[in-house]
Each structure stands twice: as C-alpha cells, then as structure tokens.
Amino acid sequence: MIPRPETELMVDEAANLIAHSSQPITLIDIGTGSGCMVIALAKLFNQKFIAVDISPKALAVAKKNARAHWVDKKIKFLKVNLLSPLIKNYKFLLLASSLIILANLPYLDSKWKNLLKSSDSLGLKYEPKIAITGGPDGLDLYRKLAKQIKSLKKVNLTLLCEIDHRHGPKMKKIFSFAKKIQIKKDLAGLNRLAIIKIA
C-alpha cells in the first residue's frame, strides 16, 4: 500500500490516455490499496472512477484518503476480486464506452522474503503480505485477470499494469490475445509498466 515512483509512471500514462480520449472514460483501479492512483486522477478529471480491492481494510483507507482530497463523491468503491462481478454486468459494459484499467497487483515471487534479509529499501516489512505476493513467479493474479478480460475484448479497453522488470516476456504470453502490448521503462531504466490494448 506504499506508493512508489513506478506507480507515478502509471498515473502519468493514465492521465495522458484520459486527456487525449474523445470518448467518456470509465477508469477502474484494481487492487486500489491506499487509493493514491485513482484519487490523483479523480482530482484531475471529471470521468467515472471505480476503485476495487479484496481487502475491506484497504478500502477503508482509500475512502478516508478520498474524503481528505474531496473526491470521495467521484469514486465508487467496491469490495470485489479483480473485475468480478463487473464483467457480468452488461449494463455497466454498455455504459463504459472506453475503459482504462489500472492494475498494480502483487507481483513479487516466492523469494520475496530474501529481499527483507538483504535490505528493506522498498519498505516491504510494512506491507500486508496479501498486497505484495503474487505466487511462485509473481504473476498468479495477472493470469486470473487475463482470463476475466478475455470476455471484454469487444470493449475499447486499455490495461496498465505495474510489473517486475523481469516479467515483460511472460506478460506478453499471458495477454497474447491483446491487440497490442508495450513495455515501458521507469526512471531507473527498468521495464516496469505494461500497456496492454485489448481492442
């Protein structure tokens, strides 16, 4: 739940997409955590914003932060797992002429504890385990998300994902059904942002 510079890169990219869109945008922030991304964007734009998280504690923090920044009325907060049940809501899909999905999901692999032994420069010891671990290779949740998104291929959808710098090739394989996949570097020159155009 601790924002980092890589997260700023995702916000900048989302802001650019919204600013240059000729259609109304529905932005969904999956795994919103503290809500920092969706709150920052809600302060800049008048669009439809949805923040989802599986953790009620995280949602409580996000709602508190949204109120502090006077954007709580602009954001709908939902306790759901990834995109479910939004993908089954056809009324929602019809209203969402253009979708931007932010996914800063847990992506550390099973060796994440070794990072704590050597250094904690990332502040990992303060993070809830559910917020940082993504299975043996760190990509379990992105695989689940890809399966859900397959049913949205006819929607104008752009997915922005924060990833480990080693995950680019696997992300391209996981989202092989996408129209276009671009991997962008962060300020340190590492591949940290996947921009996935679905349709």
KEMILUM-369419 format. One line per 8 residues: number of its first residue (from 1); their letters; for each residue x, y, z of N, C-alpha, C. Coordinates in nm, 2 decimals. Layout:
NUM> a> X,Y,Z,X,Y,Z,X,Y,Z; ... $
***
This chain:
1> miprpete> 0.08,-0.12,0.00,0.00,0.00,0.00,0.09,0.13,0.00; 0.22,0.11,-0.01,0.31,0.23,-0.01,0.33,0.27,-0.16; 0.29,0.39,-0.20,0.32,0.44,-0.34,0.47,0.45,-0.36; 0.51,0.41,-0.48,0.65,0.42,-0.52,0.66,0.49,-0.66; 0.78,0.54,-0.70,0.80,0.61,-0.83,0.74,0.53,-0.95; 0.74,0.40,-0.94,0.69,0.32,-1.06,0.54,0.35,-1.07; 0.47,0.37,-0.95,0.33,0.40,-0.95,0.30,0.53,-1.02; 0.39,0.63,-1.00,0.37,0.76,-1.07,0.37,0.75,-1.22 $
9> lmvdeaan> 0.45,0.66,-1.27,0.46,0.63,-1.41,0.32,0.59,-1.47; 0.25,0.50,-1.39,0.12,0.45,-1.43,0.02,0.56,-1.43; 0.02,0.65,-1.33,-0.07,0.76,-1.32,-0.05,0.85,-1.43; 0.08,0.88,-1.47,0.11,0.97,-1.58,0.05,0.92,-1.71; 0.07,0.79,-1.73,0.02,0.73,-1.85,-0.13,0.73,-1.86; -0.20,0.70,-1.75,-0.34,0.70,-1.75,-0.39,0.84,-1.77; -0.33,0.94,-1.71,-0.37,1.08,-1.73,-0.36,1.12,-1.88; -0.25,1.07,-1.95,-0.23,1.10,-2.09,-0.34,1.04,-2.17 $
17> liahssqp> -0.38,0.92,-2.14,-0.49,0.85,-2.21,-0.62,0.92,-2.20; -0.65,0.96,-2.07,-0.78,1.03,-2.05,-0.78,1.17,-2.12; -0.67,1.24,-2.11,-0.66,1.37,-2.17,-0.68,1.37,-2.32; -0.64,1.27,-2.39,-0.64,1.26,-2.53,-0.76,1.17,-2.58; -0.85,1.13,-2.49,-0.96,1.05,-2.54,-1.08,1.14,-2.59; -1.14,1.10,-2.70,-1.25,1.17,-2.75,-1.39,1.11,-2.70; -1.38,1.00,-2.61,-1.49,0.94,-2.56,-1.49,0.95,-2.40; -1.61,0.94,-2.34,-1.62,0.93,-2.20,-1.54,0.81,-2.15 $
25> itlidigt> -1.47,0.82,-2.04,-1.39,0.72,-1.98,-1.44,0.66,-1.85; -1.44,0.53,-1.84,-1.46,0.47,-1.71,-1.32,0.41,-1.67; -1.27,0.45,-1.56,-1.14,0.41,-1.51,-1.16,0.32,-1.39; -1.11,0.20,-1.39,-1.12,0.10,-1.28,-0.98,0.08,-1.22; -0.96,0.11,-1.10,-0.84,0.08,-1.03,-0.85,-0.04,-0.95; -0.78,-0.15,-1.00,-0.79,-0.28,-0.94,-0.68,-0.30,-0.83; -0.72,-0.34,-0.71,-0.63,-0.35,-0.60,-0.58,-0.21,-0.56; -0.68,-0.13,-0.54,-0.66,0.02,-0.52,-0.57,0.05,-0.40 $
33> gsgcmvia> -0.57,-0.04,-0.29,-0.48,-0.02,-0.18,-0.52,0.11,-0.11; -0.42,0.20,-0.10,-0.45,0.33,-0.03,-0.53,0.43,-0.12; -0.55,0.39,-0.25,-0.63,0.47,-0.34,-0.56,0.59,-0.40; -0.42,0.59,-0.39,-0.34,0.70,-0.43,-0.36,0.73,-0.58; -0.37,0.62,-0.67,-0.37,0.64,-0.81,-0.51,0.70,-0.85; -0.62,0.63,-0.81,-0.75,0.68,-0.85,-0.78,0.82,-0.80; -0.73,0.85,-0.68,-0.76,0.98,-0.62,-0.69,1.09,-0.70; -0.56,1.06,-0.73,-0.49,1.16,-0.81,-0.56,1.19,-0.94 $
41> laklfnqk> -0.61,1.09,-1.01,-0.67,1.10,-1.14,-0.81,1.17,-1.12; -0.88,1.14,-1.01,-1.01,1.20,-0.99,-1.00,1.35,-0.96; -0.89,1.39,-0.90,-0.86,1.53,-0.88,-0.84,1.61,-1.01; -0.79,1.53,-1.11,-0.76,1.60,-1.24,-0.87,1.60,-1.34; -0.96,1.49,-1.34,-1.05,1.47,-1.44,-1.19,1.45,-1.39; -1.29,1.48,-1.47,-1.43,1.45,-1.44,-1.47,1.33,-1.53; -1.45,1.21,-1.48,-1.48,1.09,-1.55,-1.55,1.00,-1.45; -1.58,0.88,-1.49,-1.63,0.78,-1.40,-1.52,0.69,-1.34 $
49> fiavdisp> -1.51,0.69,-1.21,-1.40,0.62,-1.14,-1.45,0.51,-1.05; -1.39,0.39,-1.06,-1.42,0.28,-0.97,-1.30,0.23,-0.91; -1.30,0.21,-0.78,-1.18,0.16,-0.71,-1.22,0.03,-0.64; -1.15,-0.08,-0.67,-1.19,-0.21,-0.62,-1.07,-0.27,-0.54; -1.10,-0.35,-0.44,-1.00,-0.42,-0.36,-1.07,-0.53,-0.29; -0.99,-0.64,-0.26,-1.05,-0.75,-0.19,-1.04,-0.73,-0.04; -0.96,-0.63,0.00,-0.94,-0.61,0.14,-1.03,-0.50,0.19; -1.12,-0.52,0.29,-1.20,-0.42,0.35,-1.12,-0.31,0.42 $
57> kalavakk> -1.01,-0.35,0.48,-0.92,-0.26,0.55,-0.86,-0.16,0.45; -0.82,-0.21,0.33,-0.76,-0.12,0.23,-0.86,-0.03,0.18; -0.98,-0.08,0.16,-1.09,0.01,0.11,-1.12,0.12,0.21; -1.12,0.09,0.34,-1.14,0.19,0.44,-1.04,0.30,0.43; -0.91,0.26,0.41,-0.81,0.36,0.40,-0.83,0.45,0.28; -0.86,0.38,0.16,-0.88,0.45,0.04,-0.99,0.55,0.05; -1.10,0.51,0.11,-1.22,0.60,0.13,-1.18,0.72,0.21; -1.10,0.70,0.32,-1.06,0.81,0.41,-0.97,0.90,0.33 $
65> narahwvd> -0.88,0.85,0.25,-0.79,0.94,0.17,-0.87,1.02,0.07; -0.97,0.95,0.01,-1.06,1.02,-0.09,-1.13,1.14,-0.03; -1.18,1.11,0.09,-1.25,1.22,0.16,-1.16,1.34,0.19; -1.04,1.30,0.23,-0.94,1.41,0.26,-0.90,1.49,0.14; -0.92,1.44,0.02,-0.89,1.51,-0.10,-1.01,1.56,-0.17; -1.13,1.55,-0.11,-1.26,1.60,-0.16,-1.30,1.53,-0.29; -1.27,1.40,-0.31,-1.31,1.33,-0.43,-1.39,1.21,-0.40; -1.43,1.19,-0.28,-1.50,1.07,-0.24,-1.63,1.05,-0.31 $
73> kkikflkv> -1.69,1.16,-0.36,-1.82,1.15,-0.43,-1.80,1.11,-0.58; -1.68,1.12,-0.62,-1.65,1.09,-0.76,-1.60,0.95,-0.79; -1.58,0.88,-0.68,-1.52,0.74,-0.69,-1.62,0.64,-0.62; -1.65,0.53,-0.69,-1.73,0.42,-0.64,-1.63,0.32,-0.59; -1.64,0.28,-0.46,-1.55,0.18,-0.40,-1.63,0.05,-0.39; -1.56,-0.06,-0.43,-1.63,-0.19,-0.43,-1.53,-0.30,-0.37; -1.58,-0.38,-0.29,-1.51,-0.49,-0.24,-1.53,-0.62,-0.33; -1.45,-0.63,-0.43,-1.46,-0.74,-0.52,-1.32,-0.80,-0.55 $
81> nllsplik> -1.32,-0.92,-0.61,-1.20,-0.98,-0.65,-1.17,-0.95,-0.80; -1.07,-0.87,-0.82,-1.03,-0.82,-0.96,-1.15,-0.76,-1.03; -1.19,-0.81,-1.15,-1.30,-0.75,-1.22,-1.44,-0.81,-1.19; -1.44,-0.92,-1.12,-1.57,-0.99,-1.09,-1.64,-0.91,-0.98; -1.77,-0.88,-0.98,-1.86,-0.92,-1.09,-1.89,-0.82,-1.20; -1.80,-0.72,-1.21,-1.82,-0.62,-1.31,-1.83,-0.67,-1.45; -1.76,-0.78,-1.48,-1.76,-0.83,-1.62,-1.89,-0.90,-1.65; -1.97,-0.93,-1.55,-2.10,-0.99,-1.57,-2.21,-0.89,-1.58 $
89> nykfllla> -2.18,-0.76,-1.56,-2.28,-0.65,-1.55,-2.29,-0.59,-1.69; -2.38,-0.64,-1.78,-2.39,-0.59,-1.91,-2.43,-0.44,-1.92; -2.51,-0.40,-1.83,-2.55,-0.26,-1.82,-2.43,-0.17,-1.80; -2.34,-0.22,-1.71,-2.21,-0.14,-1.69,-2.13,-0.14,-1.82; -2.12,-0.25,-1.89,-2.04,-0.26,-2.01,-2.09,-0.17,-2.12; -2.22,-0.16,-2.13,-2.28,-0.08,-2.23,-2.25,0.07,-2.20; -2.25,0.11,-2.08,-2.23,0.25,-2.04,-2.08,0.28,-2.05; -1.99,0.18,-2.04,-1.85,0.21,-2.05,-1.80,0.21,-2.19 $
97> ssliilan> -1.81,0.33,-2.26,-1.77,0.33,-2.40,-1.62,0.32,-2.41; -1.54,0.35,-2.31,-1.40,0.34,-2.32,-1.35,0.31,-2.18; -1.28,0.20,-2.16,-1.23,0.15,-2.03,-1.08,0.17,-2.02; -1.04,0.22,-1.90,-0.90,0.22,-1.87,-0.89,0.14,-1.73; -0.81,0.04,-1.73,-0.80,-0.04,-1.61,-0.65,-0.03,-1.56; -0.64,0.01,-1.43,-0.51,0.02,-1.36,-0.50,-0.11,-1.28; -0.39,-0.18,-1.29,-0.37,-0.30,-1.21,-0.23,-0.30,-1.15; -0.22,-0.25,-1.03,-0.09,-0.26,-0.96,-0.11,-0.37,-0.86 $
105> lpyldskw> -0.10,-0.49,-0.91,-0.13,-0.61,-0.83,0.00,-0.66,-0.77; -0.02,-0.75,-0.66,0.10,-0.81,-0.60,0.18,-0.89,-0.71; 0.31,-0.86,-0.72,0.39,-0.93,-0.83,0.52,-0.98,-0.78; 0.55,-0.98,-0.65,0.67,-1.05,-0.60,0.65,-1.20,-0.60; 0.76,-1.27,-0.63,0.76,-1.41,-0.64,0.78,-1.47,-0.50; 0.79,-1.61,-0.50,0.81,-1.68,-0.37,0.94,-1.65,-0.30; 1.03,-1.58,-0.36,1.16,-1.55,-0.30,1.16,-1.41,-0.24; 1.04,-1.35,-0.22,1.03,-1.21,-0.18,1.09,-1.19,-0.04 $
113> knllkssd> 1.09,-1.29,0.05,1.14,-1.28,0.18,1.29,-1.26,0.18; 1.36,-1.31,0.08,1.50,-1.29,0.07,1.54,-1.14,0.06; 1.45,-1.06,0.00,1.47,-0.92,-0.01,1.48,-0.85,0.13; 1.40,-0.90,0.22,1.40,-0.85,0.36,1.53,-0.88,0.43; 1.59,-1.00,0.40,1.71,-1.04,0.47,1.83,-0.95,0.43; 1.83,-0.91,0.30,1.94,-0.83,0.25,1.92,-0.68,0.27; 1.80,-0.64,0.24,1.77,-0.49,0.25,1.62,-0.47,0.25; 1.58,-0.37,0.31,1.44,-0.33,0.31,1.42,-0.19,0.26 $
121> slglkyep> 1.50,-0.16,0.15,1.49,-0.03,0.09,1.35,0.00,0.03; 1.28,-0.10,0.00,1.14,-0.09,-0.06,1.03,-0.07,0.05; 1.07,-0.09,0.18,0.97,-0.08,0.28,0.88,-0.20,0.29; 0.92,-0.32,0.24,0.83,-0.43,0.23,0.78,-0.48,0.37; 0.86,-0.46,0.47,0.82,-0.52,0.60,0.69,-0.45,0.65; 0.66,-0.33,0.60,0.54,-0.26,0.64,0.42,-0.29,0.56; 0.44,-0.37,0.45,0.33,-0.41,0.36,0.25,-0.53,0.41; 0.12,-0.54,0.40,0.05,-0.66,0.42,0.09,-0.77,0.32 $
129> kiaitggp> 0.11,-0.89,0.36,0.16,-1.00,0.27,0.07,-1.01,0.15; -0.06,-0.99,0.17,-0.16,-1.01,0.05,-0.13,-0.90,-0.05; -0.07,-0.79,-0.01,-0.05,-0.68,-0.10,0.08,-0.69,-0.19; 0.16,-0.78,-0.16,0.29,-0.79,-0.23,0.32,-0.92,-0.30; 0.26,-1.03,-0.25,0.29,-1.16,-0.31,0.20,-1.21,-0.42; 0.26,-1.26,-0.53,0.18,-1.30,-0.64,0.20,-1.44,-0.69; 0.23,-1.53,-0.59,0.25,-1.67,-0.63,0.40,-1.70,-0.66; 0.42,-1.83,-0.70,0.56,-1.87,-0.73,0.64,-1.78,-0.82 $
137> dgldlyrk> 0.58,-1.74,-0.93,0.66,-1.65,-1.02,0.61,-1.50,-1.01; 0.51,-1.48,-0.92,0.46,-1.34,-0.90,0.35,-1.30,-1.00; 0.30,-1.39,-1.08,0.21,-1.35,-1.19,0.07,-1.42,-1.17; 0.04,-1.48,-1.06,-0.08,-1.55,-1.05,-0.21,-1.46,-1.07; -0.20,-1.35,-1.01,-0.32,-1.26,-1.02,-0.33,-1.20,-1.16; -0.22,-1.18,-1.23,-0.23,-1.13,-1.37,-0.29,-1.24,-1.46; -0.26,-1.36,-1.43,-0.32,-1.47,-1.51,-0.47,-1.47,-1.49; -0.52,-1.46,-1.36,-0.66,-1.45,-1.33,-0.73,-1.33,-1.40 $
145> lakqiksl> -0.66,-1.22,-1.40,-0.71,-1.10,-1.46,-0.73,-1.12,-1.61; -0.63,-1.18,-1.67,-0.63,-1.20,-1.82,-0.75,-1.29,-1.86; -0.78,-1.39,-1.78,-0.90,-1.48,-1.81,-1.03,-1.40,-1.80; -1.03,-1.30,-1.70,-1.15,-1.22,-1.69,-1.17,-1.12,-1.81; -1.05,-1.07,-1.85,-1.06,-0.96,-1.95,-1.09,-1.02,-2.09; -1.06,-1.15,-2.11,-1.09,-1.21,-2.24,-1.24,-1.19,-2.28; -1.33,-1.18,-2.18,-1.47,-1.16,-2.21,-1.50,-1.02,-2.25; -1.40,-0.93,-2.23,-1.43,-0.79,-2.26,-1.36,-0.74,-2.39 $
153> kkvnltll> -1.32,-0.83,-2.48,-1.24,-0.80,-2.60,-1.31,-0.70,-2.69; -1.45,-0.69,-2.69,-1.52,-0.60,-2.78,-1.53,-0.46,-2.72; -1.48,-0.45,-2.60,-1.48,-0.31,-2.53,-1.35,-0.24,-2.56; -1.36,-0.11,-2.59,-1.24,-0.03,-2.61,-1.17,-0.02,-2.47; -1.07,-0.10,-2.45,-1.01,-0.12,-2.32,-0.85,-0.11,-2.33; -0.80,-0.03,-2.24,-0.65,-0.03,-2.22,-0.62,-0.06,-2.08; -0.53,-0.16,-2.06,-0.49,-0.21,-1.93,-0.35,-0.16,-1.90; -0.33,-0.10,-1.79,-0.20,-0.06,-1.74,-0.16,-0.14,-1.62 $
161> ceidhrhg> -0.04,-0.21,-1.63,0.00,-0.30,-1.52,0.14,-0.27,-1.48; 0.16,-0.25,-1.34,0.29,-0.24,-1.29,0.35,-0.38,-1.27; 0.47,-0.40,-1.32,0.53,-0.54,-1.32,0.67,-0.54,-1.27; 0.72,-0.65,-1.23,0.86,-0.67,-1.20,0.94,-0.65,-1.33; 1.06,-0.60,-1.33,1.13,-0.57,-1.45,1.17,-0.70,-1.53; 1.15,-0.82,-1.47,1.18,-0.94,-1.54,1.05,-1.00,-1.61; 0.94,-0.94,-1.59,0.81,-1.01,-1.62,0.76,-0.98,-1.76; 0.83,-0.89,-1.84,0.78,-0.85,-1.97,0.75,-0.96,-2.06 $
169> pkmkkifs> 0.84,-1.06,-2.09,0.81,-1.17,-2.18,0.69,-1.25,-2.13; 0.68,-1.28,-2.00,0.57,-1.36,-1.95,0.44,-1.29,-1.97; 0.44,-1.15,-1.94,0.32,-1.08,-1.96,0.27,-1.08,-2.10; 0.36,-1.07,-2.19,0.32,-1.08,-2.34,0.26,-1.21,-2.37; 0.30,-1.32,-2.30,0.25,-1.45,-2.33,0.11,-1.46,-2.26; 0.10,-1.41,-2.14,-0.03,-1.42,-2.07,-0.14,-1.34,-2.14; -0.10,-1.22,-2.20,-0.20,-1.14,-2.27,-0.18,-1.15,-2.42; -0.15,-1.27,-2.47,-0.12,-1.29,-2.61,-0.24,-1.26,-2.70 $
177> fakkiqik> -0.36,-1.26,-2.64,-0.49,-1.23,-2.71,-0.51,-1.08,-2.73; -0.42,-0.99,-2.67,-0.43,-0.85,-2.68,-0.40,-0.80,-2.82; -0.45,-0.68,-2.86,-0.42,-0.62,-2.98,-0.28,-0.57,-2.99; -0.24,-0.51,-2.88,-0.10,-0.45,-2.87,-0.05,-0.45,-2.73; 0.08,-0.48,-2.71,0.14,-0.48,-2.58,0.27,-0.40,-2.59; 0.28,-0.30,-2.50,0.40,-0.22,-2.49,0.46,-0.22,-2.35; 0.59,-0.24,-2.34,0.65,-0.24,-2.21,0.74,-0.11,-2.20; 0.71,-0.03,-2.09,0.78,0.10,-2.08,0.87,0.09,-1.96 $
185> kdlaglnr> 0.98,0.17,-1.97,1.08,0.17,-1.86,1.04,0.28,-1.76; 1.09,0.25,-1.63,1.07,0.35,-1.53,1.19,0.45,-1.53; 1.20,0.54,-1.43,1.30,0.64,-1.43,1.44,0.58,-1.41; 1.44,0.45,-1.36,1.57,0.38,-1.34,1.61,0.30,-1.46; 1.53,0.31,-1.57,1.56,0.24,-1.69,1.52,0.09,-1.69; 1.43,0.05,-1.59,1.39,-0.09,-1.59,1.25,-0.10,-1.65; 1.22,-0.21,-1.71,1.09,-0.24,-1.77,0.99,-0.26,-1.65; 0.90,-0.16,-1.63,0.81,-0.17,-1.51,0.67,-0.15,-1.54 $
193> laiikia> 0.63,-0.10,-1.66,0.49,-0.08,-1.69,0.45,-0.15,-1.82; 0.35,-0.23,-1.81,0.29,-0.29,-1.93,0.17,-0.22,-1.97; 0.16,-0.17,-2.10,0.05,-0.11,-2.15,-0.02,-0.20,-2.25; -0.14,-0.25,-2.22,-0.20,-0.36,-2.30,-0.33,-0.31,-2.36; -0.33,-0.30,-2.49,-0.45,-0.26,-2.56,-0.53,-0.38,-2.60; -0.65,-0.40,-2.55,-0.73,-0.52,-2.58,-0.80,-0.51,-2.71; -0.87,-0.40,-2.74,-0.95,-0.39,-2.86,-0.95,-0.24,-2.91 $
***
